[in-house]
Amino acid sequence: MESSSSQSRSGSTTQKRRRGVGAAGSGSTVQALNDDAVRSVFSCLDDHFDLARCSAVCSSWNRIIKTADIMRDLYYKRNPQARGSSSDISMKSYFEELAMDEHVSSLSRGSAEVYQWIGHPLRATLCRMKSGSILTGVGDKILRLWSAESCKFMNEYNVPNAKTLIDFDFDENKVVGLTSSQLCIWRRDEPRSIFQSGGASFHHGSCMSFADPEVVIGCEDGRAFVYDMYSRSCSSIFRLYSSPVTCLTVTDDQLIVGGSTFGNISIADQTSGQQLAVLKSAFAPLTMRCLSVGTTSHLIFAGSSAGYAHCWDLRTLKPLWETRVSPNVIYSAHHFPGDMATLAVGGIDGVLRLVCQRTGDIIQSLVVDADRPAESTSRSRQQIEKKRVRKVDPDAQLDSIPRRLRPQITSLSVGMKKIVTTHGENYIRVWKFRPKRL
């Protein structure tokens, strides 16, 4: 009797599905609409990001939006002067500008939430984020690669010979790590290193900057070594300081920019081998702890041991502003490539600050919110906690905010509407920002 009843319910459900309850009969689901109707609905959308999100829902929606040229029609609607041009360059630039505007709006005025997980057995003090991937490490001699979107583990790279890793970077093909006397290179899809330098070229490496095919290594004796990854040899050596090089970056036009314990920024031309300038702070003595160079804006940003954020114009070699944004050391400063509005800084006080690139004014100061419960999800045995974020008032006393909510930020890296941070512990945080909708 019970079996008969169960079969009856099952049959009834099957019949409803076959009849399309809420579908063809009532028209209450989108599956009931034909392509022309769906196309008309999408044509009413007036936001490219809404269209992009719809195109990612399923293959049929993607096909309709693409074949109907709805994106292009909206572009011409907003830019009628471009209709006579057959070039896609302006349209490409337009979408890039839209994406950057949303990124800046999200970081400057939007809300955020944090995804946190334990990523290393012991510690993770450095992070890098590029093209939707995050690389973390330094502390337990393992580098780990994560998805910036899902936070899922992707791969790990073991430092050979139990060496202590000091710095690292990566691109779409390889991972480059620096120990005090060696370079290690891994393919992105392989855990074992494919190359180790002999260690005879440099000693006491302290930082590095990687731009394929070369790695520039800053050392404690004040020199910078340019190492060619393909010839596997040192191609040139630059004397930047008589004191340790504390941070280093290389610009697109092959300028080596290095910070020191003297509180200066030295600039050398990698092509000519000449030192071009030494940029000084008005607040010396202090130690430059981090650098970020804006290739589009020609600006150099630095964070120092006294809590100052600094900005110089690379074209005039003059300071634009120096602002004390934190009462303590700034360990990391970074901005998304192409973003000429916001700079993210973090340091020993554990507050994530977003600073205006033009003025040095603080736009937002953020910490994890303790008053709201965290949500936990488990993804392939990796537990991820979702936490709320709250803004810190400019006049707030930091001592009133518990240290567990603002552990020191040892490193940060900025992606599209995302910031990844490490905190000297074994967990990793990804701050995801949403634009403020009107």
DAFEN-V777837 format. One record per residue. N is the residue number from 1. RES is the residue in three letters. PHI is phi in whole degrees, 0 to 359 (none if undefined). OMEGA is omega in whole degrees, -180 to 180 (none if undefined). D_FIRST is the distance of its C-alpha to the first C-alpha in Angstrom with 1 decimal. Layout:
n	res	phi	omega	d_first
N	RES	PHI	OMEGA	D_FIRST
N	RES	PHI	OMEGA	D_FIRST
This chain:
n	res	phi	omega	d_first
1	MET	none	179	0.0
2	GLU	294	180	3.8
3	SER	295	179	5.4
4	SER	296	179	5.1
5	SER	296	180	6.3
6	SER	296	179	8.6
7	GLN	297	-180	9.9
8	SER	297	179	10.5
9	ARG	296	-180	12.5
10	SER	296	-180	14.2
11	GLY	294	179	15.2
12	SER	297	179	16.5
13	THR	297	-180	18.5
14	THR	298	179	19.9
15	GLN	297	179	21.0
16	LYS	296	-179	22.7
17	ARG	295	-180	24.5
18	ARG	295	179	25.6
19	ARG	286	180	26.8
20	GLY	77	178	28.6
21	VAL	305	-178	27.5
22	GLY	76	-179	30.7
23	ALA	244	-174	32.5
24	ALA	296	-177	34.0
25	GLY	291	-173	32.6
26	SER	257	180	33.9
27	GLY	70	-175	36.4
28	SER	267	177	35.6
29	THR	238	-176	35.7
30	VAL	292	179	38.7
31	GLN	297	-179	36.9
32	ALA	283	-177	37.1
33	LEU	274	175	40.8
34	ASN	279	-175	43.0
35	ASP	300	-179	45.8
36	ASP	297	180	48.5
37	ALA	292	179	46.6
38	VAL	296	179	46.1
39	ARG	299	179	49.7
40	SER	294	178	50.8
41	VAL	297	-179	48.9
42	PHE	296	-180	50.5
43	SER	293	179	53.9
44	CYS	279	179	53.8
45	LEU	291	-176	53.7
46	ASP	241	-179	57.1
47	ASP	222	-178	56.7
48	HIS	297	-178	57.0
49	PHE	290	175	55.0
50	ASP	296	178	52.1
51	LEU	296	180	52.3
52	ALA	297	179	52.5
53	ARG	295	178	49.4
54	CYS	295	-179	47.5
55	SER	293	-179	48.8
56	ALA	268	-177	47.2
57	VAL	290	-179	43.7
58	CYS	202	-176	42.8
59	SER	293	-179	44.6
60	SER	292	177	44.1
61	TRP	294	178	45.7
62	ASN	299	180	48.4
63	ARG	297	-178	49.2
64	ILE	296	-178	49.4
65	ILE	296	-177	51.7
66	LYS	287	-176	53.9
67	THR	289	180	54.3
68	ALA	274	180	55.0
69	ASP	55	-178	57.7
70	ILE	293	177	56.4
71	MET	301	-178	58.0
72	ARG	295	-180	61.3
73	ASP	297	179	61.2
74	LEU	293	177	60.7
75	TYR	299	180	63.6
76	TYR	292	177	65.9
77	LYS	296	-180	64.9
78	ARG	275	-179	66.1
79	ASN	228	-176	69.0
80	PRO	299	-179	70.4
81	GLN	292	-178	73.6
82	ALA	271	-175	71.8
83	ARG	296	-179	70.5
84	GLY	281	-179	73.6
85	SER	266	178	73.3
86	SER	267	-177	71.5
87	SER	279	176	71.4
88	ASP	267	-176	68.2
89	ILE	295	-179	70.3
90	SER	295	179	70.4
91	MET	293	178	66.7
92	LYS	299	179	66.0
93	SER	297	180	68.4
94	TYR	298	-180	66.8
95	PHE	292	176	63.3
96	GLU	296	178	64.9
97	GLU	293	177	66.6
98	LEU	299	-179	63.4
99	ALA	297	-180	61.7
100	MET	291	177	64.6
101	ASP	298	179	64.8
102	GLU	291	177	61.2
103	HIS	299	-179	61.8
104	VAL	297	179	64.9
105	SER	297	-179	63.2
106	SER	295	-178	60.3
107	LEU	289	-174	62.6
108	SER	275	-172	65.0
109	ARG	231	-175	63.0
110	GLY	274	177	59.3
111	SER	262	-177	56.8
112	ALA	216	171	55.7
113	GLU	219	-174	53.1
114	VAL	245	172	53.4
115	TYR	249	-173	51.2
116	GLN	234	176	52.3
117	TRP	208	176	51.5
118	ILE	279	-173	53.1
119	GLY	250	-177	54.6
120	HIS	220	179	57.1
121	PRO	298	-176	57.4
122	LEU	242	-174	60.6
123	ARG	218	171	62.2
124	ALA	217	-174	62.2
125	THR	252	180	65.4
126	LEU	230	177	65.6
127	CYS	213	174	63.4
128	ARG	223	179	63.9
129	MET	226	179	61.7
130	LYS	210	172	62.1
131	SER	48	175	60.0
132	GLY	81	179	56.7
133	SER	235	180	57.2
134	ILE	238	175	58.4
135	LEU	242	-178	60.5
136	THR	230	177	61.0
137	GLY	165	-175	62.9
138	VAL	76	-180	66.2
139	GLY	141	180	65.8
140	ASP	239	173	63.6
141	LYS	65	176	65.1
142	ILE	227	171	62.0
143	LEU	259	-180	61.5
144	ARG	231	-178	58.0
145	LEU	252	-177	56.9
146	TRP	229	171	54.1
147	SER	279	180	52.6
148	ALA	289	-178	54.1
149	GLU	275	-176	51.1
150	SER	263	-176	48.2
151	CYS	67	-179	50.3
152	LYS	283	176	48.7
153	PHE	293	-179	50.8
154	MET	242	-179	52.3
155	ASN	194	174	55.0
156	GLU	220	-175	57.5
157	TYR	228	-177	61.1
158	ASN	268	178	62.9
159	VAL	286	-175	66.6
160	PRO	288	174	68.5
161	ASN	59	178	70.8
162	ALA	54	178	69.4
163	LYS	286	177	71.5
164	THR	269	-179	71.2
165	LEU	282	-179	70.1
166	ILE	248	-178	72.1
167	ASP	206	180	71.0
168	PHE	197	175	68.8
169	ASP	200	-179	67.8
170	PHE	201	171	65.8
171	ASP	223	-175	65.2
172	GLU	288	-176	62.7
173	ASN	246	-171	63.9
174	LYS	218	174	65.3
175	VAL	239	-179	65.6
176	VAL	240	179	69.0
177	GLY	238	-179	69.7
178	LEU	240	166	73.0
179	THR	257	-177	74.1
180	SER	295	-177	77.6
181	SER	219	-178	79.1
182	GLN	216	168	76.6
183	LEU	254	175	74.5
184	CYS	235	-179	71.0
185	ILE	232	177	69.2
186	TRP	238	165	65.5
187	ARG	285	-176	63.7
188	ARG	302	-175	60.8
189	ASP	263	-180	58.2
190	GLU	230	-178	59.8
191	PRO	281	-177	60.0
192	ARG	267	-179	63.2
193	SER	292	-180	66.5
194	ILE	260	-178	68.4
195	PHE	203	172	71.8
196	GLN	227	178	73.8
197	SER	290	-177	77.3
198	GLY	291	178	80.1
199	GLY	84	-179	80.8
200	ALA	273	-174	84.6
201	SER	282	-175	84.8
202	PHE	221	177	83.9
203	HIS	224	176	83.5
204	HIS	58	174	81.8
205	GLY	296	-176	79.6
206	SER	239	-179	78.3
207	CYS	196	-179	76.4
208	MET	209	172	75.7
209	SER	221	-172	74.9
210	PHE	245	174	73.3
211	ALA	217	-175	74.0
212	ASP	314	14	73.5
213	PRO	259	-173	75.6
214	GLU	238	172	77.3
215	VAL	237	177	76.7
216	VAL	257	-173	79.2
217	ILE	244	174	79.5
218	GLY	268	-174	81.2
219	CYS	238	-177	82.9
220	GLU	290	178	84.3
221	ASP	271	176	87.8
222	GLY	89	-180	87.5
223	ARG	262	174	87.2
224	ALA	239	-179	84.6
225	PHE	255	176	83.8
226	VAL	261	-175	82.5
227	TYR	247	179	80.5
228	ASP	272	-174	79.6
229	MET	287	-177	76.3
230	TYR	270	174	77.2
231	SER	277	179	80.6
232	ARG	57	180	79.4
233	SER	210	177	82.7
234	CYS	279	-176	84.2
235	SER	267	179	85.8
236	SER	197	-180	87.6
237	ILE	228	179	88.2
238	PHE	239	173	89.0
239	ARG	267	180	90.6
240	LEU	266	-176	88.9
241	TYR	213	169	90.0
242	SER	261	178	91.8
243	SER	238	-177	88.8
244	PRO	301	172	85.1
245	VAL	278	-174	83.0
246	THR	263	179	80.1
247	CYS	206	-170	78.1
248	LEU	206	171	78.4
249	THR	208	180	77.2
250	VAL	235	-179	78.4
251	THR	275	-180	78.6
252	ASP	295	179	78.0
253	ASP	263	170	81.7
254	GLN	63	170	82.2
255	LEU	261	177	83.5
256	ILE	268	-178	82.9
257	VAL	242	-176	82.3
258	GLY	228	176	82.5
259	GLY	258	-175	82.5
260	SER	219	175	84.5
261	THR	286	177	85.2
262	PHE	280	-177	88.2
263	GLY	85	180	86.1
264	ASN	250	173	87.1
265	ILE	239	179	85.4
266	SER	259	-179	87.2
267	ILE	238	179	86.8
268	ALA	234	179	88.0
269	ASP	270	-177	88.0
270	GLN	294	-178	86.3
271	THR	286	-177	88.2
272	SER	269	-177	91.7
273	GLY	81	-177	91.3
274	GLN	267	170	92.9
275	GLN	278	-174	91.9
276	LEU	270	-175	91.7
277	ALA	195	171	91.4
278	VAL	233	-180	90.5
279	LEU	269	-175	88.6
280	LYS	242	176	89.3
281	SER	263	177	87.6
282	ALA	283	-175	89.7
283	PHE	247	176	87.9
284	ALA	294	5	88.9
285	PRO	275	174	88.8
286	LEU	202	-180	85.1
287	THR	249	175	82.8
288	MET	283	-175	80.8
289	ARG	258	-176	77.3
290	CYS	203	-179	75.5
291	LEU	223	172	76.2
292	SER	211	-176	74.5
293	VAL	247	176	76.3
294	GLY	269	-176	75.4
295	THR	292	180	76.4
296	THR	280	-176	76.0
297	SER	269	-178	77.8
298	HIS	61	178	80.3
299	LEU	246	175	79.7
300	ILE	248	178	79.7
301	PHE	247	179	77.6
302	ALA	217	173	78.0
303	GLY	239	-172	76.8
304	SER	236	-178	79.2
305	SER	290	180	79.4
306	ALA	264	179	80.7
307	GLY	86	180	77.6
308	TYR	271	165	79.3
309	ALA	257	-174	77.8
310	HIS	237	178	80.5
311	CYS	217	175	80.9
312	TRP	236	174	83.7
313	ASP	270	-176	84.4
314	LEU	292	-179	84.7
315	ARG	278	-179	87.0
316	THR	261	-178	89.5
317	LEU	60	180	88.8
318	LYS	243	178	89.0
319	PRO	289	176	86.7
320	LEU	260	176	84.7
321	TRP	197	173	83.2
322	GLU	220	-173	82.6
323	THR	235	175	80.2
324	ARG	276	-176	79.2
325	VAL	266	-179	75.5
326	SER	217	178	74.7
327	PRO	283	-176	76.6
328	ASN	230	-176	75.8
329	VAL	298	170	75.7
330	ILE	262	-178	73.9
331	TYR	269	-173	72.3
332	SER	210	175	70.8
333	ALA	217	-177	71.3
334	HIS	200	173	69.6
335	HIS	217	-179	68.7
336	PHE	289	179	66.7
337	PRO	304	-178	68.9
338	GLY	93	177	70.0
339	ASP	279	-180	69.3
340	MET	252	-176	72.6
341	ALA	240	-171	71.5
342	THR	239	175	69.7
343	LEU	232	178	70.4
344	ALA	264	178	68.1
345	VAL	227	178	69.8
346	GLY	207	-178	68.6
347	GLY	197	-169	70.3
348	ILE	291	-179	70.7
349	ASP	279	173	69.7
350	GLY	77	178	66.2
351	VAL	264	175	66.2
352	LEU	275	-177	65.2
353	ARG	245	174	67.8
354	LEU	250	-171	68.0
355	VAL	245	177	71.6
356	CYS	288	-179	73.3
357	GLN	294	-175	75.1
358	ARG	279	-172	77.9
359	THR	239	-175	78.8
360	GLY	84	178	77.3
361	ASP	288	178	75.7
362	ILE	281	180	72.4
363	ILE	272	179	69.6
364	GLN	216	172	66.7
365	SER	234	-170	66.3
366	LEU	231	171	62.8
367	VAL	220	175	61.1
368	VAL	288	-178	57.6
369	ASP	272	-179	56.2
370	ALA	275	-172	55.5
371	ASP	279	-177	54.1
372	ARG	243	-176	50.9
373	PRO	293	179	48.2
374	ALA	275	174	47.7
375	GLU	256	-178	44.5
376	SER	243	174	43.7
377	THR	230	179	41.9
378	SER	245	179	41.7
379	ARG	238	-180	42.5
380	SER	54	178	42.5
381	ARG	69	177	43.4
382	GLN	259	-177	46.2
383	GLN	276	-178	45.6
384	ILE	244	178	47.1
385	GLU	261	177	47.9
386	LYS	257	-176	48.3
387	LYS	237	175	51.0
388	ARG	279	-179	52.6
389	VAL	237	175	56.3
390	ARG	232	-180	58.9
391	LYS	276	178	62.4
392	VAL	260	179	65.4
393	ASP	297	-179	68.0
394	PRO	304	-178	71.5
395	ASP	264	-176	73.1
396	ALA	290	174	70.4
397	GLN	276	-177	71.5
398	LEU	297	-180	69.7
399	ASP	298	179	70.2
400	SER	280	178	67.8
401	ILE	262	-177	65.0
402	PRO	304	-178	63.5
403	ARG	296	-180	64.3
404	ARG	294	178	60.7
405	LEU	272	-179	60.1
406	ARG	220	175	63.1
407	PRO	297	-176	63.6
408	GLN	306	177	66.6
409	ILE	264	-177	65.9
410	THR	276	179	67.5
411	SER	199	174	66.7
412	LEU	213	177	65.0
413	SER	214	-173	64.5
414	VAL	254	171	63.6
415	GLY	241	180	61.3
416	MET	292	-179	60.0
417	LYS	60	179	58.7
418	LYS	217	171	58.2
419	ILE	224	175	60.4
420	VAL	258	180	59.7
421	THR	228	169	61.4
422	THR	240	-166	61.9
423	HIS	225	-179	63.2
424	GLY	77	176	64.7
425	GLU	246	-177	61.4
426	ASN	265	179	58.7
427	TYR	251	-176	56.5
428	ILE	233	177	56.7
429	ARG	238	171	56.3
430	VAL	243	179	55.6
431	TRP	265	-180	56.5
432	LYS	252	-175	54.8
433	PHE	253	177	56.5
434	ARG	239	179	55.3
435	PRO	292	177	57.7
436	LYS	277	-179	58.3
437	ARG	274	179	57.0
438	LEU	279	none	59.0
